[in-house]
């Protein structure tokens, strides 16, 4: 059975994860704009997972950290290119 989460609850959970995702991405990229883009990508991906509803805060932090790292490492050239335009 799937738990139901209201939009406001989902937003609240994502806002709680945002600073940690940004901190992780910024540590790797050392660029505010690129870190913001990596954070957006990580938050978008985790927002589409069912675990956002049921997972513990610790598990969500672990997942968002992995997603932010992946977003920062996979797309740094794209983020840098966007910055130049």
N, CA, C and O atoms as a GROMACS GRO file, in nm:
protein
  340
    1UNK      N    1   0.084  -0.119   0.000
    1UNK     CA    2   0.000   0.000   0.000
    1UNK      C    3   0.088   0.124   0.000
    1UNK      O    4   0.182   0.134   0.079
    2UNK      N    5   0.058   0.217  -0.087
    2UNK     CA    6   0.136   0.339  -0.097
    2UNK      C    7   0.081   0.445  -0.002
    2UNK      O    8  -0.040   0.466   0.008
    3UNK      N    9   0.173   0.510   0.065
    3UNK     CA   10   0.132   0.620   0.151
    3UNK      C   11   0.108   0.743   0.064
    3UNK      O   12   0.171   0.759  -0.041
    4UNK      N   13   0.019   0.828   0.107
    4UNK     CA   14  -0.014   0.948   0.033
    4UNK      C   15   0.050   1.068   0.103
    4UNK      O   16   0.038   1.084   0.224
    5UNK      N   17   0.116   1.150   0.024
    5UNK     CA   18   0.182   1.268   0.079
    5UNK      C   19   0.125   1.390   0.007
    5UNK      O   20   0.117   1.392  -0.116
    6UNK      N   21   0.086   1.489   0.083
    6UNK     CA   22   0.034   1.611   0.021
    6UNK      C   23   0.148   1.688  -0.043
    6UNK      O   24   0.265   1.667  -0.011
    7UNK      N   25   0.112   1.776  -0.132
    7UNK     CA   26   0.212   1.858  -0.200
    7UNK      C   27   0.291   1.941  -0.099
    7UNK      O   28   0.413   1.955  -0.113
    8UNK      N   29   0.225   1.995   0.000
    8UNK     CA   30   0.296   2.077   0.099
    8UNK      C   31   0.393   1.992   0.181
    8UNK      O   32   0.500   2.040   0.217
    9UNK      N   33   0.357   1.868   0.211
    9UNK     CA   34   0.449   1.780   0.283
    9UNK      C   35   0.570   1.746   0.197
    9UNK      O   36   0.683   1.741   0.246
   10UNK      N   37   0.546   1.723   0.069
   10UNK     CA   38   0.655   1.692  -0.023
   10UNK      C   39   0.751   1.811  -0.034
   10UNK      O   40   0.873   1.795  -0.028
   11UNK      N   41   0.696   1.929  -0.048
   11UNK     CA   42   0.777   2.050  -0.057
   11UNK      C   43   0.858   2.070   0.071
   11UNK      O   44   0.976   2.106   0.065
   12UNK      N   45   0.796   2.047   0.185
   12UNK     CA   46   0.864   2.061   0.312
   12UNK      C   47   0.983   1.965   0.322
   12UNK      O   48   1.091   2.003   0.368
   13UNK      N   49   0.962   1.841   0.280
   13UNK     CA   50   1.071   1.742   0.283
   13UNK      C   51   1.183   1.781   0.188
   13UNK      O   52   1.300   1.769   0.222
   14UNK      N   53   1.148   1.828   0.070
   14UNK     CA   54   1.250   1.869  -0.027
   14UNK      C   55   1.328   1.991   0.022
   14UNK      O   56   1.449   1.999   0.003
   15UNK      N   57   1.258   2.085   0.084
   15UNK     CA   58   1.327   2.204   0.138
   15UNK      C   59   1.424   2.165   0.250
   15UNK      O   60   1.528   2.229   0.267
   16UNK      N   61   1.389   2.063   0.324
   16UNK     CA   62   1.479   2.015   0.428
   16UNK      C   63   1.605   1.951   0.372
   16UNK      O   64   1.710   1.952   0.436
   17UNK      N   65   1.596   1.894   0.253
   17UNK     CA   66   1.710   1.830   0.188
   17UNK      C   67   1.795   1.927   0.107
   17UNK      O   68   1.913   1.901   0.082
   18UNK      N   69   1.737   2.037   0.067
   18UNK     CA   70   1.805   2.130  -0.024
   18UNK      C   71   1.939   2.182   0.030
   18UNK      O   72   2.037   2.179  -0.045
   19UNK      N   73   1.949   2.230   0.154
   19UNK     CA   74   2.078   2.282   0.199
   19UNK      C   75   2.189   2.176   0.198
   19UNK      O   76   2.304   2.206   0.164
   20UNK      N   77   2.155   2.056   0.235
   20UNK     CA   78   2.254   1.948   0.237
   20UNK      C   79   2.300   1.914   0.096
   20UNK      O   80   2.419   1.892   0.072
   21UNK      N   81   2.206   1.910   0.001
   21UNK     CA   82   2.241   1.882  -0.138
   21UNK      C   83   2.330   1.993  -0.193
   21UNK      O   84   2.430   1.966  -0.261
   22UNK      N   85   2.295   2.117  -0.165
   22UNK     CA   86   2.375   2.231  -0.214
   22UNK      C   87   2.515   2.228  -0.152
   22UNK      O   88   2.614   2.249  -0.222
   23UNK      N   89   2.522   2.204  -0.024
   23UNK     CA   90   2.652   2.199   0.045
   23UNK      C   91   2.741   2.092  -0.018
   23UNK      O   92   2.860   2.115  -0.041
   24UNK      N   93   2.684   1.977  -0.045
   24UNK     CA   94   2.759   1.867  -0.106
   24UNK      C   95   2.807   1.905  -0.246
   24UNK      O   96   2.925   1.886  -0.278
   25UNK      N   97   2.718   1.958  -0.327
   25UNK     CA   98   2.754   1.996  -0.464
   25UNK      C   99   2.856   2.110  -0.465
   25UNK      O  100   2.950   2.108  -0.545
   26UNK      N  101   2.839   2.207  -0.378
   26UNK     CA  102   2.932   2.320  -0.375
   26UNK      C  103   3.071   2.274  -0.333
   26UNK      O  104   3.171   2.322  -0.387
   27UNK      N  105   3.078   2.183  -0.238
   27UNK     CA  106   3.207   2.130  -0.194
   27UNK      C  107   3.284   2.071  -0.312
   27UNK      O  108   3.405   2.089  -0.322
   28UNK      N  109   3.214   2.002  -0.399
   28UNK     CA  110   3.278   1.939  -0.514
   28UNK      C  111   3.308   2.038  -0.627
   28UNK      O  112   3.414   2.030  -0.689
   29UNK      N  113   3.217   2.129  -0.653
   29UNK     CA  114   3.228   2.216  -0.770
   29UNK      C  115   3.294   2.350  -0.743
   29UNK      O  116   3.355   2.408  -0.833
   30UNK      N  117   3.283   2.399  -0.621
   30UNK     CA  118   3.339   2.530  -0.585
   30UNK      C  119   3.286   2.641  -0.676
   30UNK      O  120   3.359   2.735  -0.710
   31UNK      N  121   3.161   2.630  -0.716
   31UNK     CA  122   3.097   2.729  -0.801
   31UNK      C  123   2.950   2.735  -0.764
   31UNK      O  124   2.880   2.633  -0.767
   32UNK      N  125   2.902   2.853  -0.728
   32UNK     CA  126   2.765   2.866  -0.679
   32UNK      C  127   2.660   2.828  -0.784
   32UNK      O  128   2.566   2.755  -0.753
   33UNK      N  129   2.676   2.876  -0.905
   33UNK     CA  130   2.576   2.848  -1.009
   33UNK      C  131   2.574   2.699  -1.044
   33UNK      O  132   2.467   2.640  -1.059
   34UNK      N  133   2.690   2.640  -1.057
   34UNK     CA  134   2.698   2.498  -1.090
   34UNK      C  135   2.642   2.414  -0.975
   34UNK      O  136   2.574   2.314  -0.999
   35UNK      N  137   2.670   2.453  -0.852
   35UNK     CA  138   2.618   2.380  -0.736
   35UNK      C  139   2.465   2.392  -0.730
   35UNK      O  140   2.396   2.296  -0.695
   36UNK      N  141   2.413   2.509  -0.764
   36UNK     CA  142   2.268   2.527  -0.765
   36UNK      C  143   2.204   2.437  -0.871
   36UNK      O  144   2.099   2.377  -0.846
   37UNK      N  145   2.264   2.427  -0.987
   37UNK     CA  146   2.211   2.341  -1.093
   37UNK      C  147   2.218   2.194  -1.053
   37UNK      O  148   2.123   2.119  -1.077
   38UNK      N  149   2.328   2.152  -0.992
   38UNK     CA  150   2.341   2.013  -0.946
   38UNK      C  151   2.238   1.984  -0.837
   38UNK      O  152   2.182   1.875  -0.832
   39UNK      N  153   2.215   2.081  -0.751
   39UNK     CA  154   2.115   2.066  -0.645
   39UNK      C  155   1.976   2.049  -0.705
   39UNK      O  156   1.900   1.963  -0.661
   40UNK      N  157   1.943   2.130  -0.804
   40UNK     CA  158   1.813   2.118  -0.871
   40UNK      C  159   1.795   1.978  -0.930
   40UNK      O  160   1.690   1.916  -0.916
   41UNK      N  161   1.900   1.931  -0.996
   41UNK     CA  162   1.893   1.798  -1.059
   41UNK      C  163   1.871   1.689  -0.954
   41UNK      O  164   1.790   1.599  -0.974
   42UNK      N  165   1.943   1.698  -0.842
   42UNK     CA  166   1.931   1.598  -0.736
   42UNK      C  167   1.793   1.603  -0.671
   42UNK      O  168   1.733   1.499  -0.645
   43UNK      N  169   1.743   1.723  -0.646
   43UNK     CA  170   1.611   1.736  -0.584
   43UNK      C  171   1.500   1.688  -0.678
   43UNK      O  172   1.403   1.627  -0.633
   44UNK      N  173   1.514   1.717  -0.805
   44UNK     CA  174   1.415   1.671  -0.901
   44UNK      C  175   1.411   1.518  -0.904
   44UNK      O  176   1.304   1.458  -0.904
   45UNK      N  177   1.529   1.457  -0.905
   45UNK     CA  178   1.532   1.311  -0.909
   45UNK      C  179   1.473   1.249  -0.782
   45UNK      O  180   1.394   1.154  -0.791
   46UNK      N  181   1.510   1.300  -0.666
   46UNK     CA  182   1.459   1.241  -0.542
   46UNK      C  183   1.310   1.269  -0.526
   46UNK      O  184   1.239   1.191  -0.461
   47UNK      N  185   1.261   1.378  -0.582
   47UNK     CA  186   1.118   1.410  -0.570
   47UNK      C  187   1.030   1.309  -0.643
   47UNK      O  188   0.911   1.296  -0.612
   48UNK      N  189   1.086   1.240  -0.739
   48UNK     CA  190   1.010   1.144  -0.817
   48UNK      C  191   1.014   1.003  -0.759
   48UNK      O  192   0.953   0.911  -0.814
   49UNK      N  193   1.084   0.985  -0.650
   49UNK     CA  194   1.095   0.853  -0.587
   49UNK      C  195   0.988   0.834  -0.481
   49UNK      O  196   0.949   0.928  -0.411
   50UNK      N  197   0.941   0.712  -0.470
   50UNK     CA  198   0.843   0.678  -0.366
   50UNK      C  199   0.902   0.692  -0.227
   50UNK      O  200   0.829   0.716  -0.131
   51UNK      N  201   1.032   0.675  -0.214
   51UNK     CA  202   1.098   0.680  -0.084
   51UNK      C  203   1.086   0.814  -0.015
   51UNK      O  204   1.103   0.822   0.107
   52UNK      N  205   1.057   0.918  -0.089
   52UNK     CA  206   1.043   1.051  -0.028
   52UNK      C  207   0.934   1.050   0.078
   52UNK      O  208   0.939   1.125   0.175
   53UNK      N  209   0.836   0.965   0.058
   53UNK     CA  210   0.723   0.956   0.151
   53UNK      C  211   0.758   0.875   0.275
   53UNK      O  212   0.730   0.915   0.388
   54UNK      N  213   0.820   0.760   0.253
   54UNK     CA  214   0.833   0.662   0.360
   54UNK      C  215   0.971   0.653   0.425
   54UNK      O  216   0.982   0.606   0.538
   55UNK      N  217   1.076   0.697   0.357
   55UNK     CA  218   1.210   0.680   0.410
   55UNK      C  219   1.238   0.772   0.529
   55UNK      O  220   1.178   0.879   0.542
   56UNK      N  221   1.328   0.728   0.613
   56UNK     CA  222   1.368   0.807   0.729
   56UNK      C  223   1.450   0.927   0.683
   56UNK      O  224   1.505   0.927   0.573
   57UNK      N  225   1.458   1.030   0.766
   57UNK     CA  226   1.541   1.147   0.731
   57UNK      C  227   1.687   1.109   0.705
   57UNK      O  228   1.751   1.167   0.617
   58UNK      N  229   1.739   1.014   0.780
   58UNK     CA  230   1.878   0.972   0.760
   58UNK      C  231   1.897   0.908   0.623
   58UNK      O  232   1.996   0.934   0.555
   59UNK      N  233   1.803   0.825   0.584
   59UNK     CA  234   1.811   0.759   0.453
   59UNK      C  235   1.797   0.862   0.341
   59UNK      O  236   1.868   0.854   0.241
   60UNK      N  237   1.708   0.957   0.358
   60UNK     CA  238   1.691   1.062   0.257
   60UNK      C  239   1.818   1.146   0.243
   60UNK      O  240   1.856   1.182   0.132
   61UNK      N  241   1.882   1.178   0.356
   61UNK     CA  242   2.008   1.254   0.350
   61UNK      C  243   2.114   1.175   0.275
   61UNK      O  244   2.189   1.232   0.196
   62UNK      N  245   2.122   1.047   0.300
   62UNK     CA  246   2.218   0.962   0.231
   62UNK      C  247   2.189   0.960   0.081
   62UNK      O  248   2.281   0.969  -0.001
   63UNK      N  249   2.063   0.947   0.045
   63UNK     CA  250   2.025   0.944  -0.096
   63UNK      C  251   2.051   1.077  -0.165
   63UNK      O  252   2.103   1.079  -0.277
   64UNK      N  253   2.016   1.188  -0.100
   64UNK     CA  254   2.035   1.318  -0.164
   64UNK      C  255   2.183   1.347  -0.179
   64UNK      O  256   2.224   1.412  -0.276
   65UNK      N  257   2.264   1.302  -0.086
   65UNK     CA  258   2.409   1.320  -0.097
   65UNK      C  259   2.462   1.248  -0.220
   65UNK      O  260   2.539   1.304  -0.298
   66UNK      N  261   2.420   1.123  -0.238
   66UNK     CA  262   2.463   1.046  -0.356
   66UNK      C  263   2.416   1.112  -0.485
   66UNK      O  264   2.491   1.121  -0.582
   67UNK      N  265   2.292   1.157  -0.485
   67UNK     CA  266   2.238   1.221  -0.606
   67UNK      C  267   2.308   1.353  -0.636
   67UNK      O  268   2.335   1.383  -0.752
   68UNK      N  269   2.338   1.430  -0.534
   68UNK     CA  270   2.409   1.558  -0.554
   68UNK      C  271   2.550   1.534  -0.605
   68UNK      O  272   2.598   1.606  -0.693
   69UNK      N  273   2.616   1.433  -0.551
   69UNK     CA  274   2.751   1.399  -0.599
   69UNK      C  275   2.745   1.358  -0.745
   69UNK      O  276   2.825   1.404  -0.827
   70UNK      N  277   2.651   1.270  -0.776
   70UNK     CA  278   2.639   1.224  -0.914
   70UNK      C  279   2.608   1.342  -1.007
   70UNK      O  280   2.669   1.354  -1.114
   71UNK      N  281   2.515   1.427  -0.968
   71UNK     CA  282   2.481   1.541  -1.052
   71UNK      C  283   2.600   1.634  -1.071
   71UNK      O  284   2.621   1.689  -1.179
   72UNK      N  285   2.677   1.652  -0.965
   72UNK     CA  286   2.793   1.742  -0.973
   72UNK      C  287   2.903   1.683  -1.060
   72UNK      O  288   2.970   1.756  -1.133
   73UNK      N  289   2.920   1.552  -1.054
   73UNK     CA  290   3.029   1.489  -1.130
   73UNK      C  291   2.990   1.454  -1.273
   73UNK      O  292   3.076   1.454  -1.361
   74UNK      N  293   2.864   1.425  -1.296
   74UNK     CA  294   2.821   1.384  -1.429
   74UNK      C  295   2.803   1.504  -1.521
   74UNK      O  296   2.831   1.496  -1.640
   75UNK      N  297   2.757   1.614  -1.468
   75UNK     CA  298   2.722   1.727  -1.553
   75UNK      C  299   2.804   1.854  -1.529
   75UNK      O  300   2.755   1.963  -1.559
   76UNK      N  301   2.926   1.847  -1.477
   76UNK     CA  302   2.996   1.973  -1.450
   76UNK      C  303   3.026   2.052  -1.577
   76UNK      O  304   3.027   2.175  -1.574
   77UNK      N  305   3.049   1.984  -1.689
   77UNK     CA  306   3.077   2.055  -1.813
   77UNK      C  307   2.952   2.128  -1.861
   77UNK      O  308   2.960   2.241  -1.908
   78UNK      N  309   2.836   2.063  -1.848
   78UNK     CA  310   2.711   2.128  -1.888
   78UNK      C  311   2.683   2.250  -1.802
   78UNK      O  312   2.638   2.353  -1.853
   79UNK      N  313   2.710   2.240  -1.672
   79UNK     CA  314   2.687   2.354  -1.583
   79UNK      C  315   2.783   2.467  -1.617
   79UNK      O  316   2.743   2.584  -1.618
   80UNK      N  317   2.908   2.434  -1.645
   80UNK     CA  318   3.007   2.536  -1.680
   80UNK      C  319   2.969   2.602  -1.813
   80UNK      O  320   2.986   2.722  -1.830
   81UNK      N  321   2.919   2.522  -1.908
   81UNK     CA  322   2.879   2.576  -2.037
   81UNK      C  323   2.762   2.672  -2.021
   81UNK      O  324   2.761   2.779  -2.082
   82UNK      N  325   2.665   2.635  -1.938
   82UNK     CA  326   2.551   2.724  -1.913
   82UNK      C  327   2.596   2.855  -1.852
   82UNK      O  328   2.540   2.961  -1.881
   83UNK      N  329   2.698   2.849  -1.770
   83UNK     CA  330   2.749   2.969  -1.702
   83UNK      C  331   2.813   3.066  -1.802
   83UNK      O  332   2.804   3.188  -1.785
   84UNK      N  333   2.878   3.012  -1.906
   84UNK     CA  334   2.945   3.096  -2.005
   84UNK      C  335   2.847   3.167  -2.097
   84UNK      O  336   2.881   3.271  -2.154
   85UNK      N  337   2.729   3.114  -2.112
   85UNK     CA  338   2.631   3.175  -2.204
   85UNK      C  339   2.549   3.280  -2.137
   85UNK      O  340   2.462   3.340  -2.200
   0.00000   0.00000   0.00000
